[in-house]
């Protein structure tokens, strides 16, 4: 790793002036172009460490590699150990000034199970680079590193303190990292989230739907389907009658979706089902919608009075709403992108991220600053190779511009 950093240093020393207070758009783009091959090399190292959310060893191996990179830039490394999930990686960089402070947020876990590399190995083809987790979001992790590397090379220091926080469980809804994120984020003045961008134009994300996970369990009464049919109360039939009520809560015009995605019930065909359940995914665009929807689910009542309903679960991530603070941050990013020679559109998306957490704490948050590509969570996950220099420059410009 040290030799890799030394090569980067040597390759840019001849071209980049040092000690400047402000890096120019031209310098940052030139840096990104110069380190393009090194970026791919380090991205390959990270992608080829398989790190599914449920594999602590794999996530910790990825965290260890990235901690070496960040420490080589002068970061103070803190690992928040976890028993069953990967450890949480925090890297703190000092700045010339005490404020403003910036948090760079991302995750090291992927949805791809161990062994995925055999089915979807690293490959470069027709301008794209493929691999498990490359788009969501190992590109963004490497992008953070090179953006900080660019600023530290050109400026010799950062204008303000920067914290990098990389979580091991975002794809699971951040069950163990959420408290750390909620503790660290309020100490910062802005949050940049390096989840992948959206669409071929690399749009950043200024809003995300809230995500809820609920379980509706139905308790009926078991009976022999042949001998005592009339004594039973079928939980399966009761759940079947509840499902249209649940589905009717979807309102596409208002951005609300309710999906009973997993259904289970009964034990045998000759037994009246004693219990049944449905796992329900909820997506909403506002906190008010979240409250209304939860009340509606709680208000469900059994059709068969012999059955009972039990609702559990909650909103895992409240909506990341498009607030004035977010728009102010986006406009800054759009201006910086324009200085770099490209347009940076914005978009709202249905999926949640750790940006939902920081936005709901009232901290200006801009999401989707990572890779340009497609195929998240699929065997065809890929990033657009030619966008690497611009995404490095954009990230560095934002860190510098906001600080």
N, C-alpha and C positions, 0 to 999 in steps of 0.2 A: 504493500500500500504506500509506503513512504517513497518508493521509487516512482510510483505512478504520480504522486503529488510533485515530486521533483521534476518529472518530465513536463508536467503542466507548467510549472514555474519557469523552467528553461525555455519552453516554447513560446511563452508570451512576453518574457522579459525584453526581448529585442523590439517588440512592437508596442508595448504599453508603457506610457509614462507612469511614474510612481508618485505617491504622496499627494495626489490631488484631492481637494475637498469634495468635489462632485464628479462622478463618472458620467461621461456623456453617452448619449444613445449610440453614437458611432463606436465608442470604445467597448460598450457592452455587447453590441452585435459582433464586433470583431473578435472579442473574447470568446463568444459562443461559437463562432465559426472555427476558431483555432483549436478549441477543446472538443470539437464534435466527436472525433474518434475516441478520445478518452472517456467522454460521456457514455458512448455505447459500450465501451469496455467495462465500465463500472456498473452500468445498468445490467449487463449480461451476468456479472458476478452476483448481483442481488436477485435477479429473476431466477437464476439457477439454484438459489437456496429456497426450496419449497417451504412455504410458511402458511399452511391452512390455519384458520382461527383456532381449531381444536387441537393443534399440535404444538405444545409448549416448546419442545426442543427445536423445532423448525423456526418458530417466530423468534426465539432467543438467539438462534444462529444469525438470523437476519439483523436483529438488533445489535449483536456484537460487531458485525461487519460495519454497520453504519456508525456505531459509536467510535470505531477506530478512525473512520473518515473525519467525523466532526471534531474529535479530539486533536487530530492533526492540524486542524484550522485554529486551534486555541480554545475550544469550548471546554467548559467545566461539565463533565458528564455525571449525571445522576440516574441510577437505575432504581425504579420502584418495583421491588420484587413481588411476584405473584405466585401463588401455590399451584394453581391449576391452569392458568393462562400464561401467555408470554409476559415477560417483564416489560414495564413501561419505560421508554427511553426519553429522558429529558436532557437537553444540551443548552447551556446558557453561555451567551457571548456578551462580553462587556461592550460598551459604546463610549464615544467621546463625551456624550452628554448623558445625564441620568434619565431623561425623558425626551421624547416619547418612547414607550416600550412596545415591542411588537412580538406577537406569538405566531409562529409558523406551525400549522397543524396538519397532521397526516396519520397514516396507519401503515403497519407492516404486515398485517394479516391479509390473506386472500381467501376466496371461496373455493379455490381449486384444491382437491384432495391430494394427499401424498401419492406420488407416482404419475401425476399429470404430465410431467416433463417427457415421459416416454411417449405420450400421445400427442402432445403439443410442444415439441422442443423449441428452443430459441432458433429462429430462422429469420433471415433478411430476404425479402422478395418484393420486387416491383414497387420499391419505395416505402414499404412497410416493414416493421419489425414485430415479430410474433413471440408470445411466450405467456405462461400462466402468471396472471397478476401484473403484467407489464403496463397495462392501461389503467387498471384500478388496483393499487396506485403506486407501483414501484418506480415508475417514471417520475412521479411527483417528488418522491423522496430524494432521488438523485438530482433532480432539478433544484431542490432547496440547497443541496450541498454546493452545486456549481454556481448558483446565484450568490451565495455567501462567499464562495471562493473568488468570484469576480470582483466583488466589492472590496474584499480584504487585499487582493492583489493591487487593485488600482488606487484605493484610498489608504491602504495600510491599517485602517480601523473602520469600524462601523459607526455611523453617526449617533446611534442610540442602542440600548440593550436589545438583544434579540434572543428569544427562547424558541428552540425547536422541540416540539412534543410529538412523539410517534407512539401511537397506541397499538396494542396487540389484538384488539377485539372489536374493532369498528363494524366488521361485517356481521357480528352477533348482536349489534345494538349497544356496544360499549358498556357491558355490565360491570366490569372492574375498573375501567379507565375513567368513567364519567366523574367520580369524585375528584380525581387528580385534575382533570380538565376544568371542573367547576372551581377548584381551589386556585389553580394557576391563572386562568383566563382573566379574572377581575384585576390582576396586577398589571395588565397590559392595556394599551390604548387602542389597539387594532389587532384583528386576527386575519391572517391569510391562510386559506385552506387549499391544499394542493391536490385535492381530488381531481379526477380528469375533467377536462372541459366538455362542452356539449356541441355535437355537430361538426361538420367539416370546416366551419369558420372559427372553431375554438372558442365558442361563447363562454363567458364566465357566468356563474350562477348567483343571482341576487335574491332568489327565494327558493325555498324547498317546502314541499308538503310535510306536515307532521305525520308520524307513523305510529299507529297503535296496534297492539296485539291482544286480542281477547279470546277467552275460551268460554263457550256456552256449554254447560253440562246439563243433561236431562236425566232425571231419575224417575224411572217407571216402576213397574211391578212384574217380576218374573213369574212365569207359569208355563206348564207343559202345553205346547201348541196343539196337541191332539186331545189330551185328557181334560185339561182345565183352561181351555182357550179364554173363556169368558171371565176368568179370574185375573187375567193379566192386563197390564196397562203398558203398551209398547212405547218405550223411549224412542225407538226408531221412527215410529209414525208421528210422535209428537215433534221430534226434531224436524222431520220432513215438512210439517206444517209451519214451523218457525222460520225455515229458510227463506220462503218468499217474503216474509216480513222483514227479515234482515237485508235481503237483496234490495228491497224497496227503499232502503235508506240511502242508496246511491243516488247522487244528483250530479250528473256530469257537467251540467251548466254552471254549477257552483264549485266544481272541482272536488267533489266528495265521492270517494269510492269505498265500498264495503264489500269485501270478498270472503265468503266462507270457503276457504281454500282446502281444508282437510276435514274430512268427516269420518267418524268412527262410531260403530254401534253394534250391540248384540254379541252373542257368543256362538250360537248354533242356530241352524235353520228351524229346529224343532223346539226352540225356546223363545217365548215372548221376551223381547229385549228389555232387560232391566235398566240398562244405561246406554247413553249415546252422547256424543259431543262433537262440537264443531270448532275448529280454529279459525278465527276471523281476523283478517287484515283490514285495517282502516287507514285511509289517507285523507287528510283535510288541509285546507290552505290557511286556516286561522284558528287561533285559540278558542274563539267563540264557537266555531263549528265543532271543535273537539269536545267542548263541554255539552253542547246540544246533542251530539251523537252518543256520547256516553250515557246521557239521561235517557235517550231513546232505547238503547240496548238494555239498560237497567229496568226500564218500564215493561219489557216483554213479560207476558203472562201466559201460562199454559192453556192450551185449548182443551185438553183432557184434564179435568180437575184432579184426577188421581196421580198426575205427574207433577214434578216440581222442577223449576229451572234454577240454575246456579251460574251466575256470571262472574268471571274473574279476569284479571288483566288490567291494562291501562295503556295510556299513550306512552310509548317508549321514547319518542322524540316529539316535542311540541313543534309546531310549524316555525320555520325560518321565514319570517315575513319581510317584505320589501319595505324597509323603514327609511326615514330620511337619512339616518347615519350610514346605512348601507349604500344608498344612492350617492351620497357624497364620496364615499370610498370608490364606488364604481366609476364615477366621473373622473376621479383622479387617475384610475387605471386606464380608462379610455383615452385620456389625454396622453399618458405616457406611451401607450401602444401606438397612438398616432405619431408621436415623435420617433418611434422605432420603425414607422413606415407601414403599419397595418391597422385594420379596424378590429376593435374588440367588442363584439355584440354582447348583450346580456340575455339571460333566459331564466325562467322558473321551471323547476323540474319536480317530478313526483317522488323521487327517492330521497331519503334522509341521509345525513352525515353528522359528524361531530360538529360541523358548523351550526347545526340546529341548536346544539347545546350552548355555544358561545353567543349566538345571536339572541337567544332567549335570556341571557344574562345582561342584555343591553349593550354589549360590546360591538362596535362596528366590525362587521364580518363580511369578507368577500370570499366566495367559494368557486370551485371549478377552475383554478388557475394552473392546473397541471397539463397532462398530455393532450395533444390533439390526436384522436384516433377513434376506435369503435370496438364493439364486440365485448364490452364488459361482462364478465361472468360466463363467457362462452368459450368453446374451444378455438374460436377465431379471434380471440382478443389480440388487438394490435395497435401500434402507434405509428404516426406518420413521421418518418425519419427526417424529412426536410425541415420540420418545424422546431427541431431541437435548438438551434441557435436563438431563434426568436423567443422561445419559451424561457430559456435561461435569461435572456436580456429583459424580458417582461418581469420576471420574478425579481431580478436585481433592481430594476428601475422602481418597482413598487416598494421594496424594502427601503431603498434610498429615498424615494419620493415622499413616502408617508412619514419616515423618521426625520 
